[in-house]
Amino acid sequence: MKTNENAAVDPKIKEAVLKAAKDGKISCPAARSIASSLGVEPRVIGNACNALKIKIYGCDLGCF
């Protein structure tokens, strides 16, 4: 399951990200948790957030 900013976002990823995002933002731990639960790399969630114009905040590890 792979996505980038120019490709359509996988519906499962889109649903999970939009559900977790509050006011167009999602925390880094929440994004990493989504990645883990869906079995994808954090970068896939980061790309989906970029495509969906959702800001990731509180990222200490530089994953996104």
DSSP file (Angstrom, degrees, kcal/mol; ACC not computed):
  #  RESIDUE AA STRUCTURE BP1 BP2  ACC     N-H-->O    O-->H-N    N-H-->O    O-->H-N    TCO  KAPPA ALPHA  PHI   PSI    X-CA   Y-CA   Z-CA
    1    1 A M              0   0    0      0, 0.0     2,-0.4     0, 0.0    43,-0.1   0.000 360.0 360.0 360.0 108.6    0.0    0.0    0.0
    2    2 A K        +     0   0    0     38,-0.1     2,-0.3    42,-0.0    42,-0.0  -0.975 360.0 172.1-135.0 144.3    1.9    3.1   -1.2
    3    3 A T        -     0   0    0     -2,-0.4     2,-0.3     6,-0.1    44,-0.1  -0.962   8.9-169.3-144.1 160.7    0.8    6.6   -1.9
    4    4 A N    >   -     0   0    0     -2,-0.3     3,-1.3     4,-0.2    40,-0.0  -0.885  46.1 -88.7-141.1 177.4    2.3    9.9   -2.8
    5    5 A E  T 3  S+     0   0    0     -2,-0.3     4,-0.1     1,-0.3    -1,-0.0   0.788 124.5  47.0 -61.0 -28.8    1.0   13.5   -3.0
    6    6 A N  T 3  S+     0   0    0      2,-0.1    -1,-0.3     0, 0.0     2,-0.2   0.558 102.1  75.7 -91.9  -8.5    0.0   13.1   -6.6
    7    7 A A  S <  S-     0   0    0     -3,-1.3     2,-0.1     1,-0.1    -4,-0.0  -0.605  93.8 -89.4-100.7 162.3   -1.8    9.8   -6.3
    8    8 A A        -     0   0    0     -2,-0.2     2,-0.4     1,-0.1    -4,-0.2  -0.428  46.0-113.9 -66.3 143.9   -5.2    9.1   -4.8
    9    9 A V        -     0   0    0     -2,-0.1    -1,-0.1    -6,-0.1    -6,-0.1  -0.661  34.2-103.9 -82.4 132.9   -5.1    8.3   -1.1
   10   10 A D     >  -     0   0    0     -2,-0.4     4,-3.0     1,-0.1     3,-0.2  -0.308  29.5-126.6 -53.3 132.9   -6.0    4.8   -0.2
   11   11 A P  H  > S+     0   0    0      0, 0.0     4,-2.5     0, 0.0     5,-0.2   0.841 107.8  51.7 -56.6 -37.2   -9.6    4.9    1.2
   12   12 A K  H  > S+     0   0    0      2,-0.2     4,-2.1     1,-0.2     5,-0.2   0.911 113.4  44.5 -66.2 -41.3   -8.7    3.1    4.4
   13   13 A I  H  > S+     0   0    0     -3,-0.2     4,-2.8     2,-0.2     5,-0.3   0.929 113.1  51.1 -67.3 -45.3   -5.8    5.5    5.1
   14   14 A K  H  X S+     0   0    0     -4,-3.0     4,-2.8     1,-0.2     5,-0.3   0.929 110.9  48.5 -57.8 -47.2   -8.0    8.5    4.2
   15   15 A E  H  X S+     0   0    0     -4,-2.5     4,-2.1    -5,-0.2    -1,-0.2   0.928 113.7  46.0 -59.7 -47.1  -10.7    7.4    6.5
   16   16 A A  H  X S+     0   0    0     -4,-2.1     4,-1.7     2,-0.2    -2,-0.2   0.908 115.2  46.3 -65.0 -42.7   -8.3    6.8    9.4
   17   17 A V  H  X S+     0   0    0     -4,-2.8     4,-2.1     2,-0.2    -2,-0.2   0.937 113.8  47.1 -67.5 -46.5   -6.5   10.1    9.0
   18   18 A L  H  < S+     0   0    0     -4,-2.8    -1,-0.2    -5,-0.3    -2,-0.2   0.867 111.3  52.4 -64.5 -34.9   -9.6   12.1    8.6
   19   19 A K  H  < S+     0   0    0     -4,-2.1    -1,-0.2    -5,-0.3    -2,-0.2   0.879 115.2  41.0 -66.2 -37.5  -11.2   10.5   11.6
   20   20 A A  H  < S+     0   0    0     -4,-1.7     2,-0.3    -5,-0.2     7,-0.2   0.736  95.3  95.6 -83.1 -24.1   -8.1   11.3   13.8
   21   21 A A     <  -     0   0    0     -4,-2.1     2,-0.5    -5,-0.1     5,-0.2  -0.509  55.9-164.1 -75.9 131.1   -7.5   14.8   12.4
   22   22 A K  B >  S-A   25   0A   0      3,-2.7     3,-1.2    -2,-0.3    -3,-0.0  -0.971  74.6 -12.8-114.3 124.4   -8.9   17.6   14.5
   23   23 A D  T 3  S-     0   0    0     -2,-0.5    -1,-0.2     1,-0.3     3,-0.1   0.845 130.6 -53.0  55.2  36.8   -9.2   21.0   12.8
   24   24 A G  T 3  S+     0   0    0      1,-0.2    31,-2.7    -6,-0.1     2,-0.3   0.689 119.8 102.3  76.4  17.9   -7.0   19.9    9.9
   25   25 A K  E <   -Ab  22  55A   0     -3,-1.2    -3,-2.7    29,-0.2     2,-0.3  -0.956  45.0-174.1-134.5 151.9   -4.2   18.7   12.3
   26   26 A I  E     - b   0  56A   0     29,-2.5    31,-2.2    -2,-0.3    -5,-0.1  -0.995  27.5-116.9-143.1 141.9   -3.0   15.4   13.6
   27   27 A S  E  >  - b   0  57A   0     -2,-0.3     4,-2.3    29,-0.2    31,-0.2  -0.409  24.1-119.6 -76.2 155.1   -0.3   14.6   16.2
   28   28 A C  H  > S+     0   0    0     29,-2.2     4,-2.8     1,-0.2     5,-0.2   0.921 114.1  52.1 -60.1 -46.1    2.8   12.7   15.3
   29   29 A P  H  > S+     0   0    0      0, 0.0     4,-2.1     0, 0.0    -1,-0.2   0.896 110.3  49.4 -60.0 -37.0    2.0    9.9   17.8
   30   30 A A  H  > S+     0   0    0      2,-0.2     4,-2.2     1,-0.2    -2,-0.2   0.909 111.3  49.0 -66.5 -40.9   -1.5    9.5   16.3
   31   31 A A  H  X S+     0   0    0     -4,-2.3     4,-2.3     2,-0.2    -1,-0.2   0.910 112.0  48.3 -64.6 -42.4   -0.1    9.4   12.8
   32   32 A R  H  X S+     0   0    0     -4,-2.8     4,-2.4     1,-0.2    -1,-0.2   0.878 110.1  52.9 -65.1 -36.6    2.5    6.8   13.8
   33   33 A S  H  X S+     0   0    0     -4,-2.1     4,-2.7    -5,-0.2    -2,-0.2   0.898 108.4  49.6 -64.8 -41.1   -0.3    4.8   15.5
   34   34 A I  H  X S+     0   0    0     -4,-2.2     4,-2.1     2,-0.2    -2,-0.2   0.929 110.4  50.9 -62.3 -44.9   -2.4    4.8   12.3
   35   35 A A  H  X>S+     0   0    0     -4,-2.3     5,-2.5     1,-0.2     4,-0.8   0.925 112.5  46.3 -58.6 -45.3    0.6    3.7   10.3
   36   36 A S  H ><5S+     0   0    0     -4,-2.4     3,-0.7     1,-0.2    -1,-0.2   0.924 112.1  49.4 -64.2 -45.4    1.2    0.8   12.7
   37   37 A S  H 3<5S+     0   0    0     -4,-2.7    -1,-0.2     1,-0.2    -2,-0.2   0.806 116.2  43.0 -67.5 -28.1   -2.4   -0.3   12.8
   38   38 A L  H 3<5S-     0   0    0     -4,-2.1    -1,-0.2    -5,-0.2    -2,-0.2   0.501 110.6-120.9 -94.2  -4.9   -2.7   -0.3    9.0
   39   39 A G  T <<5 +     0   0    0     -4,-0.8     2,-0.3    -3,-0.7    -3,-0.2   0.849  69.6 123.7  70.7  35.2    0.7   -2.0    8.5
   40   40 A V      < -     0   0    0     -5,-2.5    -1,-0.3    -6,-0.2    -2,-0.1  -0.834  67.9 -93.4-122.7 163.2    2.3    0.8    6.5
   41   41 A E    >>  -     0   0    0     -2,-0.3     3,-1.5     1,-0.1     4,-1.0  -0.429  36.3-116.5 -69.1 147.4    5.4    3.0    6.8
   42   42 A P  H 3> S+     0   0    0      0, 0.0     4,-2.5     0, 0.0     3,-0.2   0.833 114.3  65.6 -53.6 -32.8    4.9    6.3    8.6
   43   43 A R  H 3> S+     0   0    0      1,-0.2     4,-2.7     2,-0.2     5,-0.2   0.829  94.9  58.1 -61.5 -30.9    5.9    8.1    5.3
   44   44 A V  H <> S+     0   0    0     -3,-1.5     4,-2.1     2,-0.2    -1,-0.2   0.911 108.8  44.5 -64.9 -41.8    2.7    6.7    3.7
   45   45 A I  H  X S+     0   0    0     -4,-1.0     4,-2.7    -3,-0.2    -2,-0.2   0.898 112.4  52.9 -68.4 -39.7    0.6    8.4    6.4
   46   46 A G  H  X S+     0   0    0     -4,-2.5     4,-2.3     2,-0.2    -2,-0.2   0.916 109.6  47.9 -60.1 -43.5    2.7   11.6    6.0
   47   47 A N  H  X S+     0   0    0     -4,-2.7     4,-2.5     2,-0.2    -1,-0.2   0.897 111.3  50.8 -64.2 -40.2    2.1   11.5    2.2
   48   48 A A  H  X S+     0   0    0     -4,-2.1     4,-2.2     2,-0.2    -2,-0.2   0.916 109.4  50.7 -63.6 -42.4   -1.6   11.0    2.8
   49   49 A C  H  <>S+     0   0    0     -4,-2.7     5,-3.2     2,-0.2     4,-0.4   0.913 110.4  49.7 -61.9 -42.1   -1.7   13.9    5.2
   50   50 A N  H ><5S+     0   0    0     -4,-2.3     3,-1.1     3,-0.2    -2,-0.2   0.936 111.8  47.8 -60.5 -46.1    0.1   16.1    2.7
   51   51 A A  H 3<5S+     0   0    0     -4,-2.5    -1,-0.2     1,-0.3    -2,-0.2   0.836 115.4  45.1 -63.9 -33.4   -2.4   15.1    0.0
   52   52 A L  T 3<5S-     0   0    0     -4,-2.2    -1,-0.3    -5,-0.2    -2,-0.2   0.380 113.1-118.7 -92.0   3.4   -5.3   15.8    2.3
   53   53 A K  T < 5 +     0   0    0     -3,-1.1     2,-0.5    -4,-0.4    -3,-0.2   0.876  62.1 149.9  60.4  40.4   -3.8   19.1    3.5
   54   54 A I      < -     0   0    0     -5,-3.2     2,-0.3    -6,-0.1   -29,-0.2  -0.915  41.2-135.6-106.7 128.1   -3.6   17.9    7.1
   55   55 A K  E     -b   25   0A   0    -31,-2.7   -29,-2.5    -2,-0.5     2,-0.5  -0.645   8.7-145.8 -85.0 133.7   -0.8   19.3    9.2
   56   56 A I  E     -b   26   0A   0     -2,-0.3     2,-0.3   -31,-0.2   -29,-0.2  -0.879  24.7-177.2 -98.0 128.3    1.2   16.9   11.4
   57   57 A Y  E     +b   27   0A   0    -31,-2.2   -29,-2.2    -2,-0.5   -32,-0.0  -0.825  51.8  35.9-124.5 163.3    2.3   18.5   14.7
   58   58 A G        +     0   0    0     -2,-0.3     2,-0.8     1,-0.2    -1,-0.2   0.815  68.1 161.8  70.6  31.9    4.4   17.5   17.7
   59   59 A C        +     0   0    0     -3,-0.2    -1,-0.2     1,-0.2    -3,-0.0  -0.763  10.7 162.6 -92.4 110.5    6.9   15.5   15.7
   60   60 A D  S    S+     0   0    0     -2,-0.8    -1,-0.2     1,-0.1    -2,-0.0   0.658  71.5  54.4 -96.4 -20.0   10.1   14.9   17.6
   61   61 A L  S    S-     0   0    0      0, 0.0    -1,-0.1     0, 0.0    -2,-0.1   0.564 100.5-122.9 -95.5  -9.2   11.5   12.0   15.6
   62   62 A G        +     0   0    0      1,-0.0    -3,-0.0     2,-0.0    -2,-0.0   0.765  65.2 138.9  73.4  24.8   11.5   13.6   12.2
   63   63 A C              0   0    0      1,-0.2   -17,-0.1   -21,-0.0    -1,-0.0   0.795 360.0 360.0 -69.5 -28.1    9.3   10.8   10.7
   64   64 A F              0   0    0    -18,-0.1    -1,-0.2   -19,-0.0    -8,-0.1   0.398 360.0 360.0-119.1 360.0    7.2   13.2    8.7
